[in-house]
Amino acid sequence: MNAFKYKLTIKNGKLDLPTLDLPEGTIVEAILLVNEQPQKEVDETEYLLSTEANRRHLMEALDELKEPQNYIYVDPANL
């Protein structure tokens, strides 16, 4: 048995699944799990800046990027 999992949003009352590469006549069983409370999309930047500690850490990291002596250089030939 194979399984495919998709997280989709209903648009105009329709569920738009991607095309599946299955042979003609394949029998499938579909189970729809409906999330009664749609999840708010999380803005990554907003989330990362949501606490004072995170903001301070990110600002310090950005300041460190301004100093090339803080960079770590890797030679791919030595990997």
ABEGO torsion letter per residue (X at the ends): XBBBBBBBBBBGGBBBBBBBBBBBGBBBBBBBBBBABBBBBBBAAAAAAABAAAAAAAAAAAAAAABAAABBBBBAAAX
